């Protein structure tokens, strides 16, 4: 059976967060093939700068670094993405739905979709609200599209309905409010982390988790820059976890 792994934010490699996928920290990666996948749970950040801009060479470097890995990289979007650039990606059909193509080894899994990847059904919902918007510029370093639209939320409800509200895995960038509150309680992480649960994205995920009784084996998410597990929820950042 072909393998699928999931990890947390990579931030375009700008803070060293791609290092978790190097051969020293992820040695099993050397045994994978292009028909096996590593999924990044948002804040991918490797599709950021327009062609000809100052950061474009860095993007091409990180994209090529991943392209040369034995596996194929998939990612959902987070809040720290250039959503204008993601919207311009060529759309191709993969895994039973539409994805955005960066190159032959990197693809964007879109919001509100249920993909069939190597026999596993995976619901994906990117997006979150940036905590640091006051230090960023709209349309340059953050985008209003970071928070899912009502259209994207409706699409998620529609696709989950078609799946009878049962999938193998859920991969999101943020987590439901109820899970976020548990994290805050366990880590005594008031202040900064409180803003993560005021995010409209987390409220929508709460609706899926509580009101709609979404069924799944495991729910993976990023955004919180920690590695932590609570019940069926797995927060990933530096860890690279294989789907069972």
N, C-alpha and C positions, 0 to 999 in steps of 0.2 A: 504494500500500500504506500502510495506517495505521501510524503510528509508535509505538514503545514506548521509553521511556527508563528508566534505573535510576540511583538515587543512594543516598547513605548516610544515616546517622542524622540526624534532624531535631530530636529532643529537645523537641518541642512548641514550638519557637521560643524556648525560654527562654535559650539561649546564642547566639542569632543564627543557628542552623543552618538556618532556613527561608529565609534571605536568598539562598542559592544558587539558589532558585527564583524570585527576583524578575526583573522584565523586563530589568534591566540585566545581571545575571549569566547569565541564561538567556533571551536575546532570542528564540531560536527558539520558545520557549513561546507567544509571541504568535500564531504561525501555526498552532497545534494546534487540535484540535476535541475535543469531549467523547467522541468515539469513539477518541481517542488517549490514551496513558497514561504517567504517571510513577510508577514503583514505588520505594518507600522500603524499603531493605534492613534494616528493624528499628530499634528505638528511635525509633519514630514520635512517641510522647509527646503526641499531640494529643487523646487520649481518656483523660484522667487523673482529673479531679475530678468527684465526684458532684454532681448538680443541687442548688443551694442552698449548696454549699460555697464556700470562699474563692476557689479557683482555677477555678471553673466558667466565669466570664465570660471568662477568658483562653482556655480551651479553645474556647468558642464563637467567640471572635475569630479564633483560628488556623483553626478549621474553616471559618468563613465566608470568610476570606482565600483558602483553597485552593478553596473552592466557586466563588468568583468568577473563578478562573483558567480559561482556555479548555479545558484538558484535564481528564481524570478522574485522581484520585490513588488509587493502590493501595498497600497496605503490608503487609509481614509484621511480626510482632511481634518485639521484642528482649527484653532483660532489663529495661530501664528502661521498663516499661509498667505500667499498672494492669490486671492480668489479670482482676480482678473486673469491671471496666467492660467490657473486651473480651468477656467471656463473656455479658454482658447484651445485646449488640448483636443487632438483628433479623437472622436468617439468611435470605438470599435465594439463588436459584440464578443463577449467572453463570459463564461460561467453562467450562461442563460440570461444575461442582461447586458446593459451598456456600461463600458468603462472608459476612462480617459487614458490615452496612450502617451507616455513620455518617450519611451523608446521600446525596443523589443524585449527589454528585461524589467521595465518599470511601468506599472499601471495604477491609475487612481480608481478606487472603489467608491462609487457615488452614494449619496445619502438616500436612505429609505429603500434600499434594494435588498433582496434576498438572493444571494449568489449560491450556486452549487459549485464548490471548489473541491476537486478530488473526492467527490462523493459525500461531502459535508455541506449542509445548508447553513449559510452564514448571513445573518442580518447585519447590515452596516449603517451607521448613522454618525457621520462626522459633525464637526462644528462645536463651538462653545463661545462664550463671551470673554474677551480679553480682560484680564485684571489690570493691565497697565495702559489702558487706552489714553489716559491723560498724558502719558509720555510718548505717544505715537501720533502719527498724522493720518487722517482718513484718506484712503486712496493711495497712500504711499507706504505706510508701515502697518496699517490695519484697515480692514474692509467691513462694511456693514453686513456683507454676506457671510461673515464668520458665524453668525447665529442662523440656524436653519429657518427657512421661510415657512409660512403656513402651507404653501404648495408642497414643499418637501415633506412636511409632517403628514399631510394628507396622503402623499404617495407612500410613505412608510406604513400608515394604517391600512391602505389598500393592499399593499404587497404582503403584509403580515396576515391580513384577512384571507388572501388567496392561499397562504401557507397554513391556514387553520390555527394561527397563533402558536405554532410550534416550529422551532428551528433547532439545529444542533448547537450553534454558537451565536452569541451577540458580540459585536465589536463596535465600540463607540469611543469618542474622545473623552467626553465628560461622563459622569455617572448619575444615577438618580439621586435626588435630594436626600432620600432616606439613607442611602449608603454613604453619601458625603457627610451627613450628620454623625454617623457611626465612626467614620474616620476622624472627624474633629474631636469627638469624645475620647477616643482611644489615645490620640496623640496630643490632646490638649492644645489643639492648633486653632485658636481663635484668631480674629482679625483678618489676616490675608485670606485664609482658607474659607472664612464665612462668605466671602464674595463669590466663591465658586458655586455655592448652593442657591444664590439669588439669580443664577443664570437661567434664562428661559429654556435653554436646551436641557438642563437638568430637570426642570419642571416637566417638560414633555417626556423625558425618560422615566420620571416618576409615574406618569400616567400609564406608560407601557408596562412598567414593573408591577404596579399596585392595582390600577383600575382595570387593566385589560388582561391581567394574569398571563402574560407572555411566558411560554414554556421553552426551556433551553437547558443544556447541560452545564454551560459555563458562560459567564459574561466577562469579557475583557475590556479594559479601558486604560487610558493614559491621563495626561493633563495635570495630574497632581504631583508628578516628579518624585514618586516613591514606589517601592515594591511592597505590596501588602495584599493580604487575602482576607475576605470576610464572606462566610457562607459560600454562595456560588459565584461571587464576584472576585475577580483577580485584577488588581491594579499593577500595571507593568511599566517599568521605566528602564532600568539597566538589565533586568532579566529577559532572557529569550526563551519562551515557553512553548513546548510542543503541544499541539492539539491532540487529544487522545482519540 
